[in-house]
Amino acid sequence: MVLAELVPKLAKAKNCLFAYFSPGKNPFYAIAKALFILYIPEINEKK
């Protein structure tokens, strides 16, 4: 529900960053990895 309604509205504002992840067996590592990529854009470009 949130992804269907809130994300498109925030994306239009163009001042938000989004991170998608699955918590898996180690949820703290998963969220840290997702957020790290947002704050270090050079890593995102190399992939």
Order of alpha helices (4+ residues) and beta strands (2+ residues): alpha-alpha-alpha
